[in-house]
Amino acid sequence: MEQYYRHFRNKKIYKFVAYATLEATEEEAVVYQAMYGDRRYWIRTKTNFFEEVEHEGKQVPRFQKISEDEALKEI
């Protein structure tokens, strides 16, 4: 089963690809893929990917997990 997330600001959908390790720091990271445009792959530290951020005066997840069904309706 695929895992999909929606970004808090741009509302675009991304697919979780894998966990990885940053070579320089050995910090855990998330590899994820945009489900729009050129479907580019991105890497972000695990801490940063799963952290909460302030948006419109509220604390919200940077990436909100959504169901596969919801994601597939939009991509």
CHARMM internal coordinates of N, CA and C (Angstrom, degrees):
IC EDIT
DIST 1 N 1 CA 1.4603
DIST 1 CA 1 C 1.5295
ANGL 1 N 1 CA 1 C 109.30
DIST 1 C 2 N 1.2936
ANGL 1 CA 1 C 2 N 116.19
DIHE 1 N 1 CA 1 C 2 N 128.44
DIST 2 N 2 CA 1.4666
ANGL 1 C 2 N 2 CA 122.51
DIHE 1 CA 1 C 2 N 2 CA -179.66
DIST 2 CA 2 C 1.5344
ANGL 2 N 2 CA 2 C 109.83
DIHE 1 C 2 N 2 CA 2 C -75.35
DIST 2 C 3 N 1.3305
ANGL 2 CA 2 C 3 N 115.92
DIHE 2 N 2 CA 2 C 3 N 152.88
DIST 3 N 3 CA 1.4596
ANGL 2 C 3 N 3 CA 121.63
DIHE 2 CA 2 C 3 N 3 CA 175.73
DIST 3 CA 3 C 1.5185
ANGL 3 N 3 CA 3 C 108.73
DIHE 2 C 3 N 3 CA 3 C -113.86
DIST 3 C 4 N 1.3312
ANGL 3 CA 3 C 4 N 115.85
DIHE 3 N 3 CA 3 C 4 N 130.79
DIST 4 N 4 CA 1.4581
ANGL 3 C 4 N 4 CA 121.60
DIHE 3 CA 3 C 4 N 4 CA -178.69
DIST 4 CA 4 C 1.5251
ANGL 4 N 4 CA 4 C 109.88
DIHE 3 C 4 N 4 CA 4 C -124.57
DIST 4 C 5 N 1.3329
ANGL 4 CA 4 C 5 N 114.15
DIHE 4 N 4 CA 4 C 5 N 148.81
DIST 5 N 5 CA 1.4621
ANGL 4 C 5 N 5 CA 121.35
DIHE 4 CA 4 C 5 N 5 CA -179.43
DIST 5 CA 5 C 1.5172
ANGL 5 N 5 CA 5 C 109.53
DIHE 4 C 5 N 5 CA 5 C -135.98
DIST 5 C 6 N 1.3413
ANGL 5 CA 5 C 6 N 115.29
DIHE 5 N 5 CA 5 C 6 N 150.47
DIST 6 N 6 CA 1.4600
ANGL 5 C 6 N 6 CA 121.57
DIHE 5 CA 5 C 6 N 6 CA 175.17
DIST 6 CA 6 C 1.5314
ANGL 6 N 6 CA 6 C 107.99
DIHE 5 C 6 N 6 CA 6 C -111.16
DIST 6 C 7 N 1.3325
ANGL 6 CA 6 C 7 N 116.75
DIHE 6 N 6 CA 6 C 7 N 130.87
DIST 7 N 7 CA 1.4620
ANGL 6 C 7 N 7 CA 121.91
DIHE 6 CA 6 C 7 N 7 CA 178.95
DIST 7 CA 7 C 1.5254
ANGL 7 N 7 CA 7 C 109.53
DIHE 6 C 7 N 7 CA 7 C -73.90
DIST 7 C 8 N 1.3169
ANGL 7 CA 7 C 8 N 116.63
DIHE 7 N 7 CA 7 C 8 N 138.81
DIST 8 N 8 CA 1.4631
ANGL 7 C 8 N 8 CA 121.49
DIHE 7 CA 7 C 8 N 8 CA -174.13
DIST 8 CA 8 C 1.5288
ANGL 8 N 8 CA 8 C 113.40
DIHE 7 C 8 N 8 CA 8 C -62.79
DIST 8 C 9 N 1.3135
ANGL 8 CA 8 C 9 N 118.46
DIHE 8 N 8 CA 8 C 9 N -32.62
DIST 9 N 9 CA 1.4530
ANGL 8 C 9 N 9 CA 120.05
DIHE 8 CA 8 C 9 N 9 CA -173.57
DIST 9 CA 9 C 1.5207
ANGL 9 N 9 CA 9 C 112.59
DIHE 8 C 9 N 9 CA 9 C -95.88
DIST 9 C 10 N 1.3170
ANGL 9 CA 9 C 10 N 117.28
DIHE 9 N 9 CA 9 C 10 N -52.42
DIST 10 N 10 CA 1.4714
ANGL 9 C 10 N 10 CA 118.43
DIHE 9 CA 9 C 10 N 10 CA -175.65
DIST 10 CA 10 C 1.5248
ANGL 10 N 10 CA 10 C 113.41
DIHE 9 C 10 N 10 CA 10 C -87.28
DIST 10 C 11 N 1.3384
ANGL 10 CA 10 C 11 N 116.97
DIHE 10 N 10 CA 10 C 11 N -9.54
DIST 11 N 11 CA 1.4755
ANGL 10 C 11 N 11 CA 123.55
DIHE 10 CA 10 C 11 N 11 CA 177.54
DIST 11 CA 11 C 1.5294
ANGL 11 N 11 CA 11 C 113.09
DIHE 10 C 11 N 11 CA 11 C 63.82
DIST 11 C 12 N 1.3246
ANGL 11 CA 11 C 12 N 116.64
DIHE 11 N 11 CA 11 C 12 N 10.99
DIST 12 N 12 CA 1.4651
ANGL 11 C 12 N 12 CA 120.54
DIHE 11 CA 11 C 12 N 12 CA 179.82
DIST 12 CA 12 C 1.5214
ANGL 12 N 12 CA 12 C 109.70
DIHE 11 C 12 N 12 CA 12 C -80.51
DIST 12 C 13 N 1.3251
ANGL 12 CA 12 C 13 N 114.69
DIHE 12 N 12 CA 12 C 13 N 160.19
DIST 13 N 13 CA 1.4616
ANGL 12 C 13 N 13 CA 121.28
DIHE 12 CA 12 C 13 N 13 CA -175.65
DIST 13 CA 13 C 1.5276
ANGL 13 N 13 CA 13 C 110.37
DIHE 12 C 13 N 13 CA 13 C -101.41
DIST 13 C 14 N 1.3240
ANGL 13 CA 13 C 14 N 114.22
DIHE 13 N 13 CA 13 C 14 N 139.43
DIST 14 N 14 CA 1.4541
ANGL 13 C 14 N 14 CA 122.32
DIHE 13 CA 13 C 14 N 14 CA 178.75
DIST 14 CA 14 C 1.5202
ANGL 14 N 14 CA 14 C 108.95
DIHE 13 C 14 N 14 CA 14 C -130.90
DIST 14 C 15 N 1.3255
ANGL 14 CA 14 C 15 N 115.34
DIHE 14 N 14 CA 14 C 15 N 146.26
DIST 15 N 15 CA 1.4613
ANGL 14 C 15 N 15 CA 121.04
DIHE 14 CA 14 C 15 N 15 CA 178.65
DIST 15 CA 15 C 1.5220
ANGL 15 N 15 CA 15 C 109.12
DIHE 14 C 15 N 15 CA 15 C -105.53
DIST 15 C 16 N 1.3320
ANGL 15 CA 15 C 16 N 115.89
DIHE 15 N 15 CA 15 C 16 N 129.94
DIST 16 N 16 CA 1.4505
ANGL 15 C 16 N 16 CA 121.46
DIHE 15 CA 15 C 16 N 16 CA 173.58
DIST 16 CA 16 C 1.5167
ANGL 16 N 16 CA 16 C 108.00
DIHE 15 C 16 N 16 CA 16 C -66.57
DIST 16 C 17 N 1.3364
ANGL 16 CA 16 C 17 N 116.90
DIHE 16 N 16 CA 16 C 17 N 131.78
DIST 17 N 17 CA 1.4620
ANGL 16 C 17 N 17 CA 121.49
DIHE 16 CA 16 C 17 N 17 CA -179.99
DIST 17 CA 17 C 1.5264
ANGL 17 N 17 CA 17 C 110.79
DIHE 16 C 17 N 17 CA 17 C -106.82
DIST 17 C 18 N 1.3407
ANGL 17 CA 17 C 18 N 117.25
DIHE 17 N 17 CA 17 C 18 N -51.76
DIST 18 N 18 CA 1.4608
ANGL 17 C 18 N 18 CA 120.34
DIHE 17 CA 17 C 18 N 18 CA -176.79
DIST 18 CA 18 C 1.5162
ANGL 18 N 18 CA 18 C 110.51
DIHE 17 C 18 N 18 CA 18 C -170.81
DIST 18 C 19 N 1.3205
ANGL 18 CA 18 C 19 N 114.40
DIHE 18 N 18 CA 18 C 19 N 162.68
DIST 19 N 19 CA 1.4608
ANGL 18 C 19 N 19 CA 120.05
DIHE 18 CA 18 C 19 N 19 CA 166.18
DIST 19 CA 19 C 1.5215
ANGL 19 N 19 CA 19 C 106.83
DIHE 18 C 19 N 19 CA 19 C -87.75
DIST 19 C 20 N 1.3180
ANGL 19 CA 19 C 20 N 116.48
DIHE 19 N 19 CA 19 C 20 N 149.88
DIST 20 N 20 CA 1.4618
ANGL 19 C 20 N 20 CA 121.66
DIHE 19 CA 19 C 20 N 20 CA 179.68
DIST 20 CA 20 C 1.5252
ANGL 20 N 20 CA 20 C 107.91
DIHE 19 C 20 N 20 CA 20 C -143.42
DIST 20 C 21 N 1.3184
ANGL 20 CA 20 C 21 N 115.73
DIHE 20 N 20 CA 20 C 21 N 176.66
DIST 21 N 21 CA 1.4573
ANGL 20 C 21 N 21 CA 121.78
DIHE 20 CA 20 C 21 N 21 CA 177.04
DIST 21 CA 21 C 1.5224
ANGL 21 N 21 CA 21 C 108.23
DIHE 20 C 21 N 21 CA 21 C -123.63
DIST 21 C 22 N 1.3330
ANGL 21 CA 21 C 22 N 116.10
DIHE 21 N 21 CA 21 C 22 N 128.15
DIST 22 N 22 CA 1.4548
ANGL 21 C 22 N 22 CA 120.10
DIHE 21 CA 21 C 22 N 22 CA 176.70
DIST 22 CA 22 C 1.5242
ANGL 22 N 22 CA 22 C 108.28
DIHE 21 C 22 N 22 CA 22 C -71.70
DIST 22 C 23 N 1.2969
ANGL 22 CA 22 C 23 N 117.04
DIHE 22 N 22 CA 22 C 23 N 124.98
DIST 23 N 23 CA 1.4631
ANGL 22 C 23 N 23 CA 122.65
DIHE 22 CA 22 C 23 N 23 CA -174.89
DIST 23 CA 23 C 1.5213
ANGL 23 N 23 CA 23 C 112.00
DIHE 22 C 23 N 23 CA 23 C -59.84
DIST 23 C 24 N 1.2956
ANGL 23 CA 23 C 24 N 117.94
DIHE 23 N 23 CA 23 C 24 N -45.22
DIST 24 N 24 CA 1.4651
ANGL 23 C 24 N 24 CA 121.62
DIHE 23 CA 23 C 24 N 24 CA -173.27
DIST 24 CA 24 C 1.5256
ANGL 24 N 24 CA 24 C 113.37
DIHE 23 C 24 N 24 CA 24 C -67.09
DIST 24 C 25 N 1.3422
ANGL 24 CA 24 C 25 N 117.16
DIHE 24 N 24 CA 24 C 25 N -33.95
DIST 25 N 25 CA 1.4693
ANGL 24 C 25 N 25 CA 120.17
DIHE 24 CA 24 C 25 N 25 CA -173.77
DIST 25 CA 25 C 1.5159
ANGL 25 N 25 CA 25 C 113.47
DIHE 24 C 25 N 25 CA 25 C -121.12
DIST 25 C 26 N 1.3176
ANGL 25 CA 25 C 26 N 116.96
DIHE 25 N 25 CA 25 C 26 N -9.22
DIST 26 N 26 CA 1.4654
ANGL 25 C 26 N 26 CA 123.78
DIHE 25 CA 25 C 26 N 26 CA -174.16
DIST 26 CA 26 C 1.5295
ANGL 26 N 26 CA 26 C 112.32
DIHE 25 C 26 N 26 CA 26 C 60.38
DIST 26 C 27 N 1.3208
ANGL 26 CA 26 C 27 N 116.52
DIHE 26 N 26 CA 26 C 27 N 22.57
DIST 27 N 27 CA 1.4599
ANGL 26 C 27 N 27 CA 121.49
DIHE 26 CA 26 C 27 N 27 CA 176.96
DIST 27 CA 27 C 1.5220
ANGL 27 N 27 CA 27 C 108.93
DIHE 26 C 27 N 27 CA 27 C -79.01
DIST 27 C 28 N 1.3326
ANGL 27 CA 27 C 28 N 115.55
DIHE 27 N 27 CA 27 C 28 N 143.78
DIST 28 N 28 CA 1.4591
ANGL 27 C 28 N 28 CA 119.81
DIHE 27 CA 27 C 28 N 28 CA 177.49
DIST 28 CA 28 C 1.5270
ANGL 28 N 28 CA 28 C 109.74
DIHE 27 C 28 N 28 CA 28 C -68.79
DIST 28 C 29 N 1.3203
ANGL 28 CA 28 C 29 N 115.29
DIHE 28 N 28 CA 28 C 29 N 143.42
DIST 29 N 29 CA 1.4611
ANGL 28 C 29 N 29 CA 121.04
DIHE 28 CA 28 C 29 N 29 CA -178.72
DIST 29 CA 29 C 1.5201
ANGL 29 N 29 CA 29 C 109.82
DIHE 28 C 29 N 29 CA 29 C -137.05
DIST 29 C 30 N 1.3245
ANGL 29 CA 29 C 30 N 114.86
DIHE 29 N 29 CA 29 C 30 N 165.75
DIST 30 N 30 CA 1.4600
ANGL 29 C 30 N 30 CA 122.89
DIHE 29 CA 29 C 30 N 30 CA 176.30
DIST 30 CA 30 C 1.5228
ANGL 30 N 30 CA 30 C 107.64
DIHE 29 C 30 N 30 CA 30 C -115.93
DIST 30 C 31 N 1.3123
ANGL 30 CA 30 C 31 N 116.12
DIHE 30 N 30 CA 30 C 31 N 131.58
DIST 31 N 31 CA 1.4605
ANGL 30 C 31 N 31 CA 122.22
DIHE 30 CA 30 C 31 N 31 CA 171.82
DIST 31 CA 31 C 1.5287
ANGL 31 N 31 CA 31 C 105.40
DIHE 30 C 31 N 31 CA 31 C -101.08
DIST 31 C 32 N 1.3330
ANGL 31 CA 31 C 32 N 115.87
DIHE 31 N 31 CA 31 C 32 N 128.32
DIST 32 N 32 CA 1.4597
ANGL 31 C 32 N 32 CA 119.48
DIHE 31 CA 31 C 32 N 32 CA -178.63
DIST 32 CA 32 C 1.5183
ANGL 32 N 32 CA 32 C 109.76
DIHE 31 C 32 N 32 CA 32 C -142.15
DIST 32 C 33 N 1.3224
ANGL 32 CA 32 C 33 N 115.47
DIHE 32 N 32 CA 32 C 33 N 158.94
DIST 33 N 33 CA 1.4647
ANGL 32 C 33 N 33 CA 120.82
DIHE 32 CA 32 C 33 N 33 CA -173.68
DIST 33 CA 33 C 1.5176
ANGL 33 N 33 CA 33 C 110.18
DIHE 32 C 33 N 33 CA 33 C -123.93
DIST 33 C 34 N 1.3315
ANGL 33 CA 33 C 34 N 115.50
DIHE 33 N 33 CA 33 C 34 N 132.38
DIST 34 N 34 CA 1.4705
ANGL 33 C 34 N 34 CA 120.99
DIHE 33 CA 33 C 34 N 34 CA 174.72
DIST 34 CA 34 C 1.5230
ANGL 34 N 34 CA 34 C 108.77
DIHE 33 C 34 N 34 CA 34 C -66.54
DIST 34 C 35 N 1.3044
ANGL 34 CA 34 C 35 N 116.84
DIHE 34 N 34 CA 34 C 35 N 137.94
DIST 35 N 35 CA 1.4602
ANGL 34 C 35 N 35 CA 121.67
DIHE 34 CA 34 C 35 N 35 CA 178.42
DIST 35 CA 35 C 1.5272
ANGL 35 N 35 CA 35 C 111.04
DIHE 34 C 35 N 35 CA 35 C -102.79
DIST 35 C 36 N 1.3244
ANGL 35 CA 35 C 36 N 115.15
DIHE 35 N 35 CA 35 C 36 N 35.08
DIST 36 N 36 CA 1.4636
ANGL 35 C 36 N 36 CA 122.37
DIHE 35 CA 35 C 36 N 36 CA 178.64
DIST 36 CA 36 C 1.5276
ANGL 36 N 36 CA 36 C 107.65
DIHE 35 C 36 N 36 CA 36 C -150.92
DIST 36 C 37 N 1.3002
ANGL 36 CA 36 C 37 N 116.52
DIHE 36 N 36 CA 36 C 37 N 167.54
DIST 37 N 37 CA 1.4654
ANGL 36 C 37 N 37 CA 121.15
DIHE 36 CA 36 C 37 N 37 CA 176.04
DIST 37 CA 37 C 1.5168
ANGL 37 N 37 CA 37 C 112.68
DIHE 36 C 37 N 37 CA 37 C 56.07
DIST 37 C 38 N 1.3330
ANGL 37 CA 37 C 38 N 115.82
DIHE 37 N 37 CA 37 C 38 N -129.70
DIST 38 N 38 CA 1.4656
ANGL 37 C 38 N 38 CA 120.26
DIHE 37 CA 37 C 38 N 38 CA -177.26
DIST 38 CA 38 C 1.5312
ANGL 38 N 38 CA 38 C 113.13
DIHE 37 C 38 N 38 CA 38 C -84.02
DIST 38 C 39 N 1.3241
ANGL 38 CA 38 C 39 N 117.24
DIHE 38 N 38 CA 38 C 39 N 3.98
DIST 39 N 39 CA 1.4740
ANGL 38 C 39 N 39 CA 123.66
DIHE 38 CA 38 C 39 N 39 CA 177.72
DIST 39 CA 39 C 1.5301
ANGL 39 N 39 CA 39 C 112.13
DIHE 38 C 39 N 39 CA 39 C 55.71
DIST 39 C 40 N 1.2929
ANGL 39 CA 39 C 40 N 113.79
DIHE 39 N 39 CA 39 C 40 N 42.25
DIST 40 N 40 CA 1.4650
ANGL 39 C 40 N 40 CA 122.55
DIHE 39 CA 39 C 40 N 40 CA -179.46
DIST 40 CA 40 C 1.5352
ANGL 40 N 40 CA 40 C 110.79
DIHE 39 C 40 N 40 CA 40 C -61.56
DIST 40 C 41 N 1.3246
ANGL 40 CA 40 C 41 N 115.49
DIHE 40 N 40 CA 40 C 41 N 149.04
DIST 41 N 41 CA 1.4627
ANGL 40 C 41 N 41 CA 122.42
DIHE 40 CA 40 C 41 N 41 CA 173.98
DIST 41 CA 41 C 1.5249
ANGL 41 N 41 CA 41 C 109.04
DIHE 40 C 41 N 41 CA 41 C -92.26
DIST 41 C 42 N 1.3296
ANGL 41 CA 41 C 42 N 115.08
DIHE 41 N 41 CA 41 C 42 N 143.98
DIST 42 N 42 CA 1.4544
ANGL 41 C 42 N 42 CA 121.92
DIHE 41 CA 41 C 42 N 42 CA -179.07
DIST 42 CA 42 C 1.5268
ANGL 42 N 42 CA 42 C 109.08
DIHE 41 C 42 N 42 CA 42 C -130.59
DIST 42 C 43 N 1.3319
ANGL 42 CA 42 C 43 N 115.95
DIHE 42 N 42 CA 42 C 43 N 156.89
DIST 43 N 43 CA 1.4566
ANGL 42 C 43 N 43 CA 122.14
DIHE 42 CA 42 C 43 N 43 CA 175.16
DIST 43 CA 43 C 1.5220
ANGL 43 N 43 CA 43 C 107.44
DIHE 42 C 43 N 43 CA 43 C -131.74
DIST 43 C 44 N 1.3175
ANGL 43 CA 43 C 44 N 114.66
DIHE 43 N 43 CA 43 C 44 N 134.77
DIST 44 N 44 CA 1.4610
ANGL 43 C 44 N 44 CA 121.23
DIHE 43 CA 43 C 44 N 44 CA 179.71
DIST 44 CA 44 C 1.5271
ANGL 44 N 44 CA 44 C 106.38
DIHE 43 C 44 N 44 CA 44 C -143.67
DIST 44 C 45 N 1.3162
ANGL 44 CA 44 C 45 N 118.00
DIHE 44 N 44 CA 44 C 45 N 146.93
DIST 45 N 45 CA 1.4629
ANGL 44 C 45 N 45 CA 118.18
DIHE 44 CA 44 C 45 N 45 CA 177.79
DIST 45 CA 45 C 1.5284
ANGL 45 N 45 CA 45 C 109.27
DIHE 44 C 45 N 45 CA 45 C -58.97
DIST 45 C 46 N 1.3132
ANGL 45 CA 45 C 46 N 115.35
DIHE 45 N 45 CA 45 C 46 N 148.83
DIST 46 N 46 CA 1.4693
ANGL 45 C 46 N 46 CA 120.66
DIHE 45 CA 45 C 46 N 46 CA -179.68
DIST 46 CA 46 C 1.5338
ANGL 46 N 46 CA 46 C 110.21
DIHE 45 C 46 N 46 CA 46 C -59.11
DIST 46 C 47 N 1.3221
ANGL 46 CA 46 C 47 N 115.73
DIHE 46 N 46 CA 46 C 47 N -42.21
DIST 47 N 47 CA 1.4658
ANGL 46 C 47 N 47 CA 120.32
DIHE 46 CA 46 C 47 N 47 CA 178.85
DIST 47 CA 47 C 1.5254
ANGL 47 N 47 CA 47 C 110.58
DIHE 46 C 47 N 47 CA 47 C -58.67
DIST 47 C 48 N 1.3162
ANGL 47 CA 47 C 48 N 116.85
DIHE 47 N 47 CA 47 C 48 N -46.91
DIST 48 N 48 CA 1.4566
ANGL 47 C 48 N 48 CA 121.53
DIHE 47 CA 47 C 48 N 48 CA -178.82
DIST 48 CA 48 C 1.5289
ANGL 48 N 48 CA 48 C 110.93
DIHE 47 C 48 N 48 CA 48 C -67.11
DIST 48 C 49 N 1.3156
ANGL 48 CA 48 C 49 N 118.00
DIHE 48 N 48 CA 48 C 49 N -41.96
DIST 49 N 49 CA 1.4660
ANGL 48 C 49 N 49 CA 121.44
DIHE 48 CA 48 C 49 N 49 CA -178.13
DIST 49 CA 49 C 1.5292
ANGL 49 N 49 CA 49 C 110.85
DIHE 48 C 49 N 49 CA 49 C -60.61
DIST 49 C 50 N 1.3275
ANGL 49 CA 49 C 50 N 116.66
DIHE 49 N 49 CA 49 C 50 N -42.80
DIST 50 N 50 CA 1.4673
ANGL 49 C 50 N 50 CA 120.33
DIHE 49 CA 49 C 50 N 50 CA -173.98
DIST 50 CA 50 C 1.5274
ANGL 50 N 50 CA 50 C 114.41
DIHE 49 C 50 N 50 CA 50 C -96.16
DIST 50 C 51 N 1.3294
ANGL 50 CA 50 C 51 N 118.04
DIHE 50 N 50 CA 50 C 51 N 3.52
DIST 51 N 51 CA 1.4629
ANGL 50 C 51 N 51 CA 118.58
DIHE 50 CA 50 C 51 N 51 CA -177.75
DIST 51 CA 51 C 1.5261
ANGL 51 N 51 CA 51 C 112.16
DIHE 50 C 51 N 51 CA 51 C -76.06
DIST 51 C 52 N 1.3158
ANGL 51 CA 51 C 52 N 114.58
DIHE 51 N 51 CA 51 C 52 N 162.23
DIST 52 N 52 CA 1.4577
ANGL 51 C 52 N 52 CA 121.28
DIHE 51 CA 51 C 52 N 52 CA 173.07
DIST 52 CA 52 C 1.5194
ANGL 52 N 52 CA 52 C 108.16
DIHE 51 C 52 N 52 CA 52 C -94.02
DIST 52 C 53 N 1.3298
ANGL 52 CA 52 C 53 N 114.96
DIHE 52 N 52 CA 52 C 53 N 144.49
DIST 53 N 53 CA 1.4573
ANGL 52 C 53 N 53 CA 122.10
DIHE 52 CA 52 C 53 N 53 CA 179.79
DIST 53 CA 53 C 1.5200
ANGL 53 N 53 CA 53 C 108.80
DIHE 52 C 53 N 53 CA 53 C -128.38
DIST 53 C 54 N 1.3226
ANGL 53 CA 53 C 54 N 116.00
DIHE 53 N 53 CA 53 C 54 N 159.75
DIST 54 N 54 CA 1.4589
ANGL 53 C 54 N 54 CA 119.58
DIHE 53 CA 53 C 54 N 54 CA 177.08
DIST 54 CA 54 C 1.5242
ANGL 54 N 54 CA 54 C 108.94
DIHE 53 C 54 N 54 CA 54 C -86.30
DIST 54 C 55 N 1.3231
ANGL 54 CA 54 C 55 N 115.55
DIHE 54 N 54 CA 54 C 55 N 129.10
DIST 55 N 55 CA 1.4658
ANGL 54 C 55 N 55 CA 121.46
DIHE 54 CA 54 C 55 N 55 CA 179.30
DIST 55 CA 55 C 1.5217
ANGL 55 N 55 CA 55 C 108.06
DIHE 54 C 55 N 55 CA 55 C -144.58
DIST 55 C 56 N 1.3204
ANGL 55 CA 55 C 56 N 114.73
DIHE 55 N 55 CA 55 C 56 N 119.98
DIST 56 N 56 CA 1.4604
ANGL 55 C 56 N 56 CA 121.64
DIHE 55 CA 55 C 56 N 56 CA -179.26
DIST 56 CA 56 C 1.5310
ANGL 56 N 56 CA 56 C 111.40
DIHE 55 C 56 N 56 CA 56 C 53.24
DIST 56 C 57 N 1.3300
ANGL 56 CA 56 C 57 N 114.91
DIHE 56 N 56 CA 56 C 57 N 42.72
DIST 57 N 57 CA 1.4593
ANGL 56 C 57 N 57 CA 121.61
DIHE 56 CA 56 C 57 N 57 CA 175.81
DIST 57 CA 57 C 1.5143
ANGL 57 N 57 CA 57 C 115.56
DIHE 56 C 57 N 57 CA 57 C 79.43
DIST 57 C 58 N 1.3250
ANGL 57 CA 57 C 58 N 118.49
DIHE 57 N 57 CA 57 C 58 N 5.69
DIST 58 N 58 CA 1.4686
ANGL 57 C 58 N 58 CA 121.79
DIHE 57 CA 57 C 58 N 58 CA -178.83
DIST 58 CA 58 C 1.5176
ANGL 58 N 58 CA 58 C 109.96
DIHE 57 C 58 N 58 CA 58 C -125.20
DIST 58 C 59 N 1.3174
ANGL 58 CA 58 C 59 N 116.22
DIHE 58 N 58 CA 58 C 59 N 153.40
DIST 59 N 59 CA 1.4593
ANGL 58 C 59 N 59 CA 121.86
DIHE 58 CA 58 C 59 N 59 CA 172.07
DIST 59 CA 59 C 1.5245
ANGL 59 N 59 CA 59 C 107.82
DIHE 58 C 59 N 59 CA 59 C -86.84
DIST 59 C 60 N 1.3075
ANGL 59 CA 59 C 60 N 116.18
DIHE 59 N 59 CA 59 C 60 N 122.63
DIST 60 N 60 CA 1.4694
ANGL 59 C 60 N 60 CA 122.05
DIHE 59 CA 59 C 60 N 60 CA -178.88
DIST 60 CA 60 C 1.5271
ANGL 60 N 60 CA 60 C 108.96
DIHE 59 C 60 N 60 CA 60 C -135.29
DIST 60 C 61 N 1.3406
ANGL 60 CA 60 C 61 N 117.29
DIHE 60 N 60 CA 60 C 61 N 155.27
DIST 61 N 61 CA 1.4605
ANGL 60 C 61 N 61 CA 118.65
DIHE 60 CA 60 C 61 N 61 CA 175.69
DIST 61 CA 61 C 1.5261
ANGL 61 N 61 CA 61 C 110.32
DIHE 60 C 61 N 61 CA 61 C -66.10
DIST 61 C 62 N 1.3349
ANGL 61 CA 61 C 62 N 116.35
DIHE 61 N 61 CA 61 C 62 N 140.39
DIST 62 N 62 CA 1.4717
ANGL 61 C 62 N 62 CA 119.87
DIHE 61 CA 61 C 62 N 62 CA 176.10
DIST 62 CA 62 C 1.5312
ANGL 62 N 62 CA 62 C 109.20
DIHE 61 C 62 N 62 CA 62 C -58.74
DIST 62 C 63 N 1.3254
ANGL 62 CA 62 C 63 N 116.70
DIHE 62 N 62 CA 62 C 63 N -44.20
DIST 63 N 63 CA 1.4604
ANGL 62 C 63 N 63 CA 122.94
DIHE 62 CA 62 C 63 N 63 CA 175.87
DIST 63 CA 63 C 1.5240
ANGL 63 N 63 CA 63 C 107.84
DIHE 62 C 63 N 63 CA 63 C -123.70
DIST 63 C 64 N 1.3206
ANGL 63 CA 63 C 64 N 115.92
DIHE 63 N 63 CA 63 C 64 N 118.99
DIST 64 N 64 CA 1.4668
ANGL 63 C 64 N 64 CA 121.86
DIHE 63 CA 63 C 64 N 64 CA 179.91
DIST 64 CA 64 C 1.5218
ANGL 64 N 64 CA 64 C 108.72
DIHE 63 C 64 N 64 CA 64 C -95.79
DIST 64 C 65 N 1.3222
ANGL 64 CA 64 C 65 N 116.79
DIHE 64 N 64 CA 64 C 65 N 123.82
DIST 65 N 65 CA 1.4623
ANGL 64 C 65 N 65 CA 120.21
DIHE 64 CA 64 C 65 N 65 CA 178.88
DIST 65 CA 65 C 1.5235
ANGL 65 N 65 CA 65 C 109.08
DIHE 64 C 65 N 65 CA 65 C -66.48
DIST 65 C 66 N 1.3355
ANGL 65 CA 65 C 66 N 116.04
DIHE 65 N 65 CA 65 C 66 N 136.30
DIST 66 N 66 CA 1.4606
ANGL 65 C 66 N 66 CA 121.55
DIHE 65 CA 65 C 66 N 66 CA 177.55
DIST 66 CA 66 C 1.5208
ANGL 66 N 66 CA 66 C 108.27
DIHE 65 C 66 N 66 CA 66 C -128.11
DIST 66 C 67 N 1.3133
ANGL 66 CA 66 C 67 N 115.84
DIHE 66 N 66 CA 66 C 67 N 163.30
DIST 67 N 67 CA 1.4631
ANGL 66 C 67 N 67 CA 119.50
DIHE 66 CA 66 C 67 N 67 CA -178.85
DIST 67 CA 67 C 1.5268
ANGL 67 N 67 CA 67 C 110.16
DIHE 66 C 67 N 67 CA 67 C -71.89
DIST 67 C 68 N 1.3071
ANGL 67 CA 67 C 68 N 114.84
DIHE 67 N 67 CA 67 C 68 N 156.20
DIST 68 N 68 CA 1.4592
ANGL 67 C 68 N 68 CA 120.27
DIHE 67 CA 67 C 68 N 68 CA 177.22
DIST 68 CA 68 C 1.5248
ANGL 68 N 68 CA 68 C 109.88
DIHE 67 C 68 N 68 CA 68 C -61.98
DIST 68 C 69 N 1.3247
ANGL 68 CA 68 C 69 N 116.92
DIHE 68 N 68 CA 68 C 69 N -40.01
DIST 69 N 69 CA 1.4694
ANGL 68 C 69 N 69 CA 120.63
DIHE 68 CA 68 C 69 N 69 CA 178.66
DIST 69 CA 69 C 1.5285
ANGL 69 N 69 CA 69 C 111.43
DIHE 68 C 69 N 69 CA 69 C -59.45
DIST 69 C 70 N 1.3248
ANGL 69 CA 69 C 70 N 116.15
DIHE 69 N 69 CA 69 C 70 N -45.53
DIST 70 N 70 CA 1.4719
ANGL 69 C 70 N 70 CA 120.53
DIHE 69 CA 69 C 70 N 70 CA 179.63
DIST 70 CA 70 C 1.5221
ANGL 70 N 70 CA 70 C 110.20
DIHE 69 C 70 N 70 CA 70 C -62.53
DIST 70 C 71 N 1.3173
ANGL 70 CA 70 C 71 N 117.03
DIHE 70 N 70 CA 70 C 71 N -43.84
DIST 71 N 71 CA 1.4632
ANGL 70 C 71 N 71 CA 121.36
DIHE 70 CA 70 C 71 N 71 CA -179.03
DIST 71 CA 71 C 1.5266
ANGL 71 N 71 CA 71 C 110.42
DIHE 70 C 71 N 71 CA 71 C -63.05
DIST 71 C 72 N 1.3096
ANGL 71 CA 71 C 72 N 117.04
DIHE 71 N 71 CA 71 C 72 N -46.50
DIST 72 N 72 CA 1.4667
ANGL 71 C 72 N 72 CA 120.58
DIHE 71 CA 71 C 72 N 72 CA -175.91
DIST 72 CA 72 C 1.5293
ANGL 72 N 72 CA 72 C 112.91
DIHE 71 C 72 N 72 CA 72 C -66.34
DIST 72 C 73 N 1.3187
ANGL 72 CA 72 C 73 N 117.11
DIHE 72 N 72 CA 72 C 73 N -24.42
DIST 73 N 73 CA 1.4754
ANGL 72 C 73 N 73 CA 120.49
DIHE 72 CA 72 C 73 N 73 CA 176.03
DIST 73 CA 73 C 1.5250
ANGL 73 N 73 CA 73 C 111.60
DIHE 72 C 73 N 73 CA 73 C -69.42
DIST 73 C 74 N 1.3393
ANGL 73 CA 73 C 74 N 115.86
DIHE 73 N 73 CA 73 C 74 N -24.47
DIST 74 N 74 CA 1.4709
ANGL 73 C 74 N 74 CA 120.04
DIHE 73 CA 73 C 74 N 74 CA -173.35
DIST 74 CA 74 C 1.5225
ANGL 74 N 74 CA 74 C 113.81
DIHE 73 C 74 N 74 CA 74 C -104.66
DIST 74 C 75 N 1.3167
ANGL 74 CA 74 C 75 N 118.02
DIHE 74 N 74 CA 74 C 75 N -11.67
DIST 75 N 75 CA 1.4747
ANGL 74 C 75 N 75 CA 118.38
DIHE 74 CA 74 C 75 N 75 CA -176.84
DIST 75 CA 75 C 1.5088
ANGL 75 N 75 CA 75 C 111.23
DIHE 74 C 75 N 75 CA 75 C -107.20
END
COOR INIT
IC SEED 1 N 1 CA 1 C
IC BUILD
